[in-house]
Every structure is written in C-alpha cells, then in structure tokens.
Amino acid sequence: MGNKLSGKDLIKMGFPQNNTVNIALGQIHRYRKREKKERILQEAKEVLRSPKDFMGDAIWGKVAEGLIQPVEIRLRQLNSNRAPFCIFGENEIDELAKRQLYDALKLPVSIKGALMPDAHSGYGLPIGGVLATDNAVIPYGVGVDIGCRMSLSIFDIPGSYLKGRTYQLRNLLSEHSKFGMNETHKVKSDHEIFERAAFKDIPLLKSLRDKAYRQLGTSGGGNHFVEFGIVQLQESRADWKLPKGEYLALLSHSGSRGLGANIAKHYTYLATKQCPLPRQVQHLAWLDLNTHDGQEYWLAMNLAGDYAKACHDDIHRRMAKAIGSRPAVIIENHHNFAWEEVVDGKRCIVHRKGATPAGKGVLGIIPGSMTAPGFIVEGKGNPLSLASASHGAGRVLSRGACKSTIKKSDMLKTLENQGVELIGGAVDEAPMAYKNIHTVMALQDELVQVLGTFTPKIVRMDK
C-alpha cells in the first residue's frame, strides 16, 4: 500500500538526499496514502524525470518545485530595525498589541505597518494590525476567520417600521439565521462558487467543499451577529437610491466558517515548517508567493473570502424575501484579508487583520456594540494607515474577563434600558466588553468620513 512507501524508495529511484524527499513523503501521506505503492512510485519517477511538466500540479507541484529549486530550511532572524509604522490612538491600545506590531515590523519581508485605534493583542499580528510585506503572505496576518466581513442592507422603508413589529422581526431572525457549529438551513441554497476550479483542483479545498455547502448562509459564534436596526443617513451619494433620512436596515458580521478555519490551520502549519522563526514571532511565519504553497494559499484565501461574501448574500437574500423588500443600498467589506496593493510606490501584500479597507472613496461599516451605533464610512486613502481604519470599537475586556466579572442578568438589563432585544448571545459580547466607539471614531477622523450610523434594535447571536 502507498502508506508503506519510504524515503529510501525515493532515494533509490534517484531523488536527491535533501528536503525534497520529505516534501514528497508529506504530499504522498497527505493525499495518496490509500493508493498502491507501485502506482505512486511510477508517478514519482515521471516527476523526477521531468519536474517542469508537474509545476503547478495540485499534488506533485510542490515536489517538482523542490527538485528544480531546492530550498534550505533555516531559522529566519529578525531585522534589528523596524519597518516604518504609524499608530492611531496609541493611548487606547494595550502594550502587548504594540509589541506584537513592533515584532512584525522586524520581519525581513516587512515594508510598512500601522495600528488602528481599536487594536488589541492577538496571535501573529495584533487585532487591528496592518502590515505590508514584500511578495509574502502571512496566514496569521490574515487571521483564522479568513474574509470575516460586514454586510449592510438598507431598505427603502422608514425606520419607524420597527415600532410594533419587534415580535415579527424577532421571529424572522430566529427562523432565517443560523449560528455556530450545528445549525444549518433545512433548505440549502446553491451557489456558483461551488463550481470554482479551486474546489476541484486543490485537494484540501476538495475535502472541505461538502462542509462549505452545508454551512452556506450561516454565521459563526463569538462576536458574529445578524441584526435589524435603524440607519441614519447623514450624507448621500450619487450612486445611492436613497436621500438622507432614517431607514430600516439589516447588518451581519461573519466570515468563511469552517472552510476558512481549516485553510488557516493547514497553511499556517506549512508556513511554520518552511519559515522557522524565533519563538516569540513563530505565528508570523510567511509563505513566499513565488512558491507552490504561497500560490495555493493565495487561491484558497481568495476563495474563502468569496465564500464569506456568498454566506452574507444568502443571509440578506433570505431576510429581504421574508420582509418582502429588496435592499436599496448594500455596503460591505472584509476586515480579515490580504490584498495586493501599491504602498509608497512598491507593489506589496497588505494584511488587514481586524482592520477595514479605507482607500479613497471606499465604503465600509465599523460596528460599535449592541448598545452603541455602528458607522457607515467612506475612506480617505490615508497612506499613513495604509488606507485602513478600525474594524470596530475594539475589546477592552477579554472573553475570560467578561465571564468572570459580568453577570448575564446585568448585561440583559443594560440591553433592556437601551431598547435592544437579544436572541442568544453570551456575556463575552456584553456592551461593557468594548471600548467607547465614539472615542475610537474621533481618533481616526483623518482616515474615514462618516456618512451615517446604524443603531442595533434586534440582535441575533450564537447561543
């Protein structure tokens, strides 16, 4: 059987005695271990004979790359100096988050960085961290929930529609939104994304396709939500169908579900094996975009981002159908992703981990908390922030601290006093867990222009 194949078999065939043998064994064990040894050896012989013919192959491409351009695996040292950076709202940010940014700025691939005023510590890059790198992508610089995003549907229905319809809208949220690991829609939606070549060509994605199909249109746990509220448009734009005023709106926050989490886990592991770093920065291991794995992660990351959008689209389609109205305006943005952008005249990979794209004229949503407004914003394209802004108010209490210091009854009382209904939810998402959103917004007025606000009224979260 294929799982009995050893490195000696490959060396005897003519494979060089370097890391290429380990790469080949890893690929075979991961994707071909149930196949016959003879068949695998025959394919390996063909790869050895003509590796160029297998470049880009889903399974053998990484082996071919190792045969053509052997890479020495060695500990990467940090630079002694930091890449240039800017911190917005420094007095509102904990020291650990700053130190995490400082470490990231010393990576040999780092070009420039920034920290948003909602920042707090995380794994790899801090939450609220932005980092531009030279032809390298850091899986933990993107985050585990790849493509985590906001989506806002504004309906041409007056905000007063909510009065007297709380029970009806609460039932719609309970019936048409699904959360967590186990809830899925009984009637599944099909989507063109499942016909993407990446779902067929990349073995990892192929194995995740069925799970992604089941979870389409659902939301994760933690701080993910679907909520009805009132939008107050303070400004209007030529491309909007709505003038200034108050409107019924639906806001959702979620990401790429199990698909993104598994992609992050898989490629972070590969990055740490290929790019060993000192212990304190091991989560910042990167993949060179000129390599097989780097290109594969880039494809997988973009697929996960598009899948996250498809989930939001399905949620909003279901809700719009239930209330019998189409959105007049849709605003949406990622805040856990990496983009290829020009920074100070150089083409870079810009990681925004818990940061909102804020290029000039780019729209986005920055939520507050269940009792604080979110903000509809238009980016100013400030180069000091790498055209970025905060992705929310930012946590002031960790989830553990919330559980040990906040009572559920106190949280519910606070929500009641603010006229907010909650379905599900836990104390780690209590309003008091977050910074003051108005302070955060004041600290980034040079990054975004506020066009309007969203005030939550009926909130659905995981149980």
C-alpha positions as CSV (number, residue, x, y, z in Angstrom):
1,M,0.0,0.0,0.0
2,G,1.0,3.6,-0.6
3,N,1.4,4.3,3.1
4,K,4.4,1.8,3.3
5,L,6.4,3.9,0.8
6,S,9.6,5.2,2.5
7,G,12.3,7.8,1.8
8,K,14.7,5.0,0.9
9,D,12.4,4.1,-2.0
10,L,12.6,7.6,-3.4
11,I,16.4,7.9,-2.9
12,K,16.9,4.6,-4.6
13,M,14.9,5.9,-7.5
14,G,17.3,8.9,-7.8
15,F,15.7,11.6,-5.6
16,P,18.3,14.0,-4.1
17,Q,19.0,13.4,-0.4
18,N,17.6,16.8,0.7
19,N,14.3,18.2,1.9
20,T,12.7,17.2,-1.4
21,V,12.3,13.7,-0.1
22,N,10.5,15.0,3.0
23,I,8.2,17.1,0.8
24,A,7.4,14.1,-1.4
25,L,6.6,11.9,1.6
26,G,4.5,14.6,3.1
27,Q,2.4,15.0,0.0
28,I,2.0,11.3,-0.5
29,H,1.0,10.7,3.1
30,R,-1.5,13.6,3.0
31,Y,-3.2,12.9,-0.4
32,R,-2.2,9.4,-1.7
33,K,-1.7,7.1,1.2
34,R,-4.6,4.8,0.2
35,E,-3.2,4.1,-3.2
36,K,-0.9,1.3,-4.3
37,K,2.8,1.8,-3.8
38,E,3.7,0.8,-7.3
39,R,1.4,3.5,-8.9
40,I,2.8,6.2,-6.6
41,L,6.4,5.2,-7.4
42,Q,5.6,5.3,-11.2
43,E,4.3,8.8,-10.9
44,A,7.2,9.9,-8.7
45,K,9.6,8.6,-11.4
46,E,7.8,10.7,-14.0
47,V,8.1,13.8,-11.8
48,L,11.8,13.1,-11.2
49,R,12.4,12.7,-15.0
50,S,10.6,15.9,-16.0
51,P,9.7,18.1,-13.0
52,K,8.9,21.2,-15.1
53,D,5.9,19.2,-16.5
54,F,4.5,19.0,-13.0
55,M,4.9,22.6,-11.9
56,G,1.5,23.8,-10.6
57,D,0.1,20.2,-10.2
58,A,-2.1,20.1,-7.1
59,I,-0.1,17.2,-5.5
60,W,3.2,16.9,-7.3
61,G,3.8,20.6,-8.0
62,K,5.4,21.2,-4.6
63,V,7.7,18.2,-5.2
64,A,8.6,19.4,-8.7
65,E,9.4,22.8,-7.2
66,G,11.8,21.2,-4.7
67,L,13.6,19.3,-7.5
68,I,14.1,22.4,-9.6
69,Q,14.8,24.9,-6.8
70,P,15.8,23.2,-3.6
71,V,15.2,25.4,-0.6
72,E,17.2,25.2,2.6
73,I,15.1,25.3,5.7
74,R,16.8,27.5,8.2
75,L,15.8,29.7,11.1
76,R,15.0,33.2,9.9
77,Q,16.3,36.0,12.1
78,L,14.5,39.3,12.7
79,N,15.9,42.6,11.5
80,S,17.4,44.8,14.1
81,N,15.4,47.8,12.9
82,R,11.6,48.1,12.4
83,A,10.0,49.0,9.1
84,P,8.2,52.4,9.2
85,F,4.9,52.5,11.0
86,C,2.2,54.7,12.5
87,I,-0.1,54.1,15.5
88,F,-3.5,55.8,15.7
89,G,-4.9,56.2,19.2
90,E,-1.8,55.0,21.0
91,N,-3.2,55.8,24.4
92,E,-6.2,53.5,23.8
93,I,-4.1,50.4,22.9
94,D,-2.6,47.9,25.2
95,E,1.2,47.4,25.3
96,L,1.1,43.8,24.2
97,A,-0.6,44.7,20.9
98,K,2.1,47.4,20.3
99,R,4.8,44.9,21.0
100,Q,3.3,42.4,18.5
101,L,3.3,45.1,15.8
102,Y,6.9,46.0,16.6
103,D,7.9,42.4,16.2
104,A,6.1,42.1,12.9
105,L,7.8,45.2,11.7
106,K,11.2,43.4,12.1
107,L,10.4,40.6,9.8
108,P,12.7,40.5,6.8
109,V,9.7,40.8,4.5
110,S,8.1,43.7,6.2
111,I,7.8,47.0,4.3
112,K,5.4,49.2,6.4
113,G,2.8,48.8,9.2
114,A,0.1,50.5,11.1
115,L,-2.1,50.0,14.2
116,M,-5.7,51.1,14.4
117,P,-7.3,52.7,17.5
118,D,-9.4,49.6,18.2
119,A,-6.3,47.4,18.4
120,H,-5.7,44.7,21.0
121,S,-3.4,41.7,21.2
122,G,-4.0,38.5,19.2
123,Y,-2.0,35.7,17.6
124,G,0.6,36.7,15.0
125,L,-0.5,40.3,14.0
126,P,-2.5,42.1,16.7
127,I,-6.2,42.6,16.0
128,G,-6.3,46.0,14.3
129,G,-2.9,45.5,12.8
130,V,-2.0,46.3,9.2
131,L,1.2,45.1,7.6
132,A,2.6,45.4,4.1
133,T,5.1,42.7,3.0
134,D,7.3,42.1,0.0
135,N,5.9,39.2,-2.0
136,A,5.0,37.2,1.1
137,V,1.7,36.3,2.7
138,I,1.4,35.6,6.5
139,P,-1.6,33.2,7.2
140,Y,-1.9,34.5,10.8
141,G,-1.5,38.1,9.4
142,V,-4.8,37.4,7.7
143,G,-6.3,35.6,10.6
144,V,-8.1,32.3,11.2
145,D,-11.5,33.6,10.1
146,I,-10.5,34.5,6.6
147,G,-12.7,37.0,4.9
148,C,-14.6,37.9,8.1
149,R,-16.7,40.8,6.9
150,M,-19.6,43.2,7.4
151,S,-22.6,43.5,5.2
152,L,-25.3,46.1,5.5
153,S,-28.6,46.2,3.6
154,I,-30.6,49.4,3.8
155,F,-34.2,49.2,2.7
156,D,-36.4,52.0,1.4
157,I,-38.6,51.5,4.4
158,P,-38.8,54.2,7.2
159,G,-37.0,53.5,10.5
160,S,-40.4,53.8,12.2
161,Y,-41.3,50.4,10.6
162,L,-39.7,48.7,13.6
163,K,-42.2,50.1,16.0
164,G,-44.8,47.5,16.9
165,R,-43.0,44.8,14.7
166,T,-40.4,43.6,17.2
167,Y,-42.1,40.2,17.7
168,Q,-42.4,39.7,13.9
169,L,-38.8,40.6,13.1
170,R,-37.5,38.6,16.1
171,N,-39.2,35.6,14.6
172,L,-37.7,36.3,11.2
173,L,-34.2,36.4,12.7
174,S,-34.8,33.1,14.7
175,E,-36.2,31.4,11.6
176,H,-33.8,32.6,8.8
177,S,-30.5,33.0,10.5
178,K,-28.3,30.1,11.7
179,F,-25.3,30.1,14.0
180,G,-22.5,28.0,15.4
181,M,-21.2,24.6,14.7
182,N,-24.5,22.7,14.4
183,E,-27.2,25.0,12.9
184,T,-27.8,24.8,9.2
185,H,-30.6,25.7,6.9
186,K,-33.1,22.9,6.1
187,V,-33.4,24.2,2.5
188,K,-29.9,24.7,1.2
189,S,-29.1,27.3,-1.4
190,D,-26.9,26.5,-4.4
191,H,-24.2,29.0,-5.4
192,E,-21.8,29.3,-8.4
193,I,-18.9,29.4,-6.0
194,F,-19.0,25.6,-5.6
195,E,-18.2,25.3,-9.3
196,R,-14.9,27.1,-8.8
197,A,-11.8,25.3,-10.1
198,A,-10.0,25.7,-6.8
199,F,-12.7,23.4,-5.1
200,K,-11.7,20.7,-7.6
201,D,-8.0,21.3,-8.1
202,I,-6.7,21.8,-4.6
203,P,-7.0,18.6,-2.5
204,L,-7.6,20.5,0.8
205,L,-10.4,22.5,-0.7
206,K,-11.9,19.5,-2.4
207,S,-12.2,17.8,1.0
208,L,-13.9,20.9,2.5
209,R,-16.4,21.5,-0.3
210,D,-19.3,19.5,1.3
211,K,-18.9,21.2,4.6
212,A,-18.8,24.6,3.0
213,Y,-22.0,23.7,1.1
214,R,-23.8,22.7,4.3
215,Q,-22.7,25.9,6.1
216,L,-23.6,28.4,3.3
217,G,-25.7,31.2,4.7
218,T,-24.8,30.5,8.3
219,S,-22.8,32.6,10.9
220,G,-20.1,31.7,13.4
221,G,-20.0,32.1,17.1
222,G,-18.3,34.7,19.3
223,N,-18.9,38.2,18.1
224,H,-20.7,37.3,14.9
225,F,-24.3,38.5,14.5
226,V,-27.3,39.3,12.3
227,E,-29.4,42.3,13.5
228,F,-32.1,44.6,12.5
229,G,-31.7,48.3,13.3
230,I,-32.1,51.8,12.1
231,V,-29.8,53.6,9.7
232,Q,-29.5,57.3,9.9
233,L,-28.0,58.6,6.6
234,Q,-26.3,61.9,7.3
235,E,-24.9,62.1,3.7
236,S,-26.0,60.6,0.4
237,R,-24.1,59.6,-2.7
238,A,-24.9,59.8,-6.4
239,D,-24.8,56.0,-6.7
240,W,-27.3,55.5,-3.8
241,K,-31.1,55.3,-4.4
242,L,-31.8,56.9,-1.0
243,P,-31.7,60.5,0.2
244,K,-30.7,61.5,3.8
245,G,-33.1,60.1,6.4
246,E,-33.9,57.1,8.7
247,Y,-34.3,53.6,7.2
248,L,-34.8,50.0,8.3
249,A,-31.6,48.1,7.8
250,L,-30.1,44.6,8.3
251,L,-26.4,44.2,9.4
252,S,-24.5,41.0,9.5
253,H,-21.0,40.1,10.7
254,S,-19.4,36.7,10.0
255,G,-16.7,35.1,8.0
256,S,-15.8,32.0,6.0
257,R,-16.8,29.4,8.6
258,G,-15.1,26.0,8.7
259,L,-13.7,26.5,5.3
260,G,-11.6,29.5,6.3
261,A,-10.6,28.0,9.6
262,N,-9.2,24.8,8.0
263,I,-7.4,26.8,5.3
264,A,-5.8,28.9,8.0
265,K,-4.7,25.9,10.1
266,H,-3.3,24.0,7.1
267,Y,-1.2,26.8,5.6
268,T,-0.1,28.2,8.9
269,Y,1.4,24.7,9.6
270,L,3.1,24.7,6.2
271,A,4.5,28.3,6.8
272,T,5.9,27.4,10.2
273,K,7.7,24.4,8.7
274,Q,9.1,26.3,5.7
275,C,9.9,29.5,7.6
276,P,11.1,28.8,11.1
277,L,11.1,32.0,13.2
278,P,12.2,32.8,16.8
279,R,9.7,31.6,19.3
280,Q,8.1,34.9,20.1
281,V,7.2,35.5,16.5
282,Q,6.5,32.0,15.3
283,H,2.9,32.8,14.4
284,L,4.2,35.3,11.8
285,A,5.7,32.6,9.6
286,W,5.1,33.5,5.9
287,L,4.7,31.9,2.6
288,D,6.7,33.2,-0.4
289,L,4.2,34.0,-3.2
290,N,6.7,32.6,-5.7
291,T,6.3,29.1,-4.2
292,H,3.7,26.4,-4.8
293,D,2.3,26.7,-1.3
294,G,2.3,30.5,-1.4
295,Q,0.3,30.5,-4.7
296,E,-2.0,27.8,-3.4
297,Y,-2.8,29.7,-0.2
298,W,-3.5,32.9,-2.2
299,L,-6.0,31.0,-4.2
300,A,-7.6,29.4,-1.1
301,M,-7.7,32.7,0.8
302,N,-9.5,34.4,-2.1
303,L,-11.9,31.5,-2.4
304,A,-12.6,31.7,1.3
305,G,-13.2,35.5,1.0
306,D,-15.7,35.0,-1.8
307,Y,-17.4,32.2,0.1
308,A,-17.8,34.6,3.1
309,K,-19.5,37.1,0.8
310,A,-21.7,34.3,-0.6
311,C,-22.8,33.5,3.0
312,H,-23.7,37.1,3.7
313,D,-25.5,37.4,0.4
314,D,-27.6,34.3,1.2
315,I,-28.4,35.7,4.7
316,H,-29.6,39.0,3.3
317,R,-31.5,37.4,0.4
318,R,-33.4,35.2,2.9
319,M,-34.2,38.2,5.2
320,A,-35.2,40.5,2.3
321,K,-37.5,37.9,0.9
322,A,-39.1,37.4,4.4
323,I,-39.8,41.1,4.8
324,G,-40.9,41.5,1.2
325,S,-38.5,44.2,0.1
326,R,-35.2,44.5,-1.8
327,P,-32.3,46.5,-0.4
328,A,-32.0,50.0,-1.9
329,V,-28.3,50.2,-0.8
330,I,-25.8,47.5,0.1
331,I,-22.5,48.3,1.8
332,E,-20.0,45.5,2.6
333,N,-16.3,45.0,3.4
334,H,-13.8,42.4,4.5
335,H,-11.6,43.0,7.6
336,N,-9.6,39.8,7.8
337,F,-7.8,39.5,4.5
338,A,-4.7,40.3,2.4
339,W,-4.7,42.4,-0.8
340,E,-2.1,43.1,-3.4
341,E,-1.7,46.9,-3.3
342,V,0.8,49.7,-4.1
343,V,2.4,51.1,-0.9
344,D,4.8,54.1,-1.3
345,G,5.3,53.2,-5.0
346,K,6.0,49.5,-4.3
347,R,3.7,46.6,-5.0
348,C,3.1,44.8,-1.7
349,I,0.8,42.3,0.1
350,V,-1.2,44.3,2.6
351,H,-2.6,42.3,5.5
352,R,-5.5,43.8,7.4
353,K,-6.2,41.7,10.5
354,G,-9.2,43.3,12.1
355,A,-8.9,46.4,10.0
356,T,-11.3,47.9,7.5
357,P,-10.1,48.9,3.9
358,A,-10.3,52.7,3.7
359,G,-9.0,53.6,0.3
360,K,-10.1,56.9,-1.1
361,G,-13.9,56.7,-1.8
362,V,-14.1,53.1,-0.5
363,L,-17.2,52.4,1.6
364,G,-17.2,50.3,4.8
365,I,-19.0,49.6,8.1
366,I,-17.4,50.0,11.5
367,P,-19.7,48.5,14.2
368,G,-19.9,49.6,17.8
369,S,-21.6,47.2,20.2
370,M,-25.1,46.1,20.9
371,T,-25.8,49.4,22.6
372,A,-23.6,51.7,20.6
373,P,-24.0,52.8,17.0
374,G,-22.0,51.4,14.1
375,F,-20.7,53.8,11.4
376,I,-21.1,53.9,7.6
377,V,-17.8,55.4,6.4
378,E,-16.0,56.4,3.3
379,G,-12.3,56.0,3.2
380,K,-9.9,58.9,2.7
381,G,-7.0,56.8,1.5
382,N,-4.5,58.0,4.1
383,P,-1.1,56.4,3.3
384,L,0.0,56.6,7.0
385,S,-2.6,53.9,7.8
386,L,-2.0,52.0,4.6
387,A,-5.5,53.2,3.6
388,S,-7.1,51.4,6.6
389,A,-9.3,52.1,9.5
390,S,-10.6,50.3,12.6
391,H,-12.9,47.3,12.2
392,G,-15.0,48.1,15.3
393,A,-14.8,49.6,18.8
394,G,-12.2,47.0,19.9
395,R,-12.2,45.0,23.1
396,V,-11.3,46.4,26.5
397,L,-12.1,43.2,28.4
398,S,-11.0,39.7,27.2
399,R,-13.6,37.0,26.9
400,G,-12.3,35.4,30.0
401,A,-12.5,38.6,32.0
402,C,-16.1,39.1,30.8
403,K,-17.1,35.6,32.0
404,S,-15.6,36.2,35.4
405,T,-16.8,39.8,36.0
406,I,-20.1,40.3,34.1
407,K,-23.4,38.7,35.0
408,K,-25.8,37.8,32.2
409,S,-28.6,39.5,34.1
410,D,-26.7,42.7,34.2
411,M,-26.0,42.5,30.5
412,L,-29.7,41.9,29.7
413,K,-30.7,44.8,32.0
414,T,-28.3,47.1,30.1
415,L,-29.8,46.0,26.8
416,E,-33.3,46.5,28.0
417,N,-32.5,50.0,29.1
418,Q,-31.3,50.8,25.6
419,G,-34.3,49.2,24.0
420,V,-32.3,46.3,22.4
421,E,-33.7,42.8,22.1
422,L,-31.2,39.9,22.1
423,I,-31.6,36.4,20.8
424,G,-28.8,34.1,22.0
425,G,-25.6,35.9,22.9
426,A,-23.2,35.5,25.8
427,V,-21.6,37.8,28.4
428,D,-18.3,37.9,26.4
429,E,-20.2,40.1,24.0
430,A,-21.7,42.4,26.6
431,P,-21.5,46.1,25.6
432,M,-19.1,46.8,28.5
433,A,-16.5,44.5,26.9
434,Y,-15.9,47.1,24.3
435,K,-14.1,50.5,24.0
436,N,-16.1,53.6,23.5
437,I,-16.8,53.7,19.8
438,H,-17.1,57.5,19.7
439,T,-13.6,57.8,21.1
440,V,-12.3,55.3,18.5
441,M,-14.0,57.2,15.7
442,A,-12.6,60.5,16.9
443,L,-9.1,59.0,16.7
444,Q,-9.5,58.1,13.1
445,D,-11.2,61.2,11.6
446,E,-8.2,61.6,9.3
447,L,-8.8,58.0,7.9
448,V,-12.6,58.0,7.2
449,Q,-15.5,60.3,6.7
450,V,-18.8,59.3,8.4
451,L,-21.8,59.1,6.1
452,G,-24.3,57.6,8.6
453,T,-24.9,55.4,11.6
454,F,-26.6,52.1,12.3
455,T,-28.3,51.6,15.6
456,P,-29.0,47.9,16.6
457,K,-32.5,47.1,17.8
458,I,-33.0,43.3,17.5
459,V,-29.8,41.2,17.7
460,R,-29.3,37.5,16.9
461,M,-26.1,35.8,18.0
462,D,-24.9,32.2,18.8
463,K,-26.4,30.7,21.9
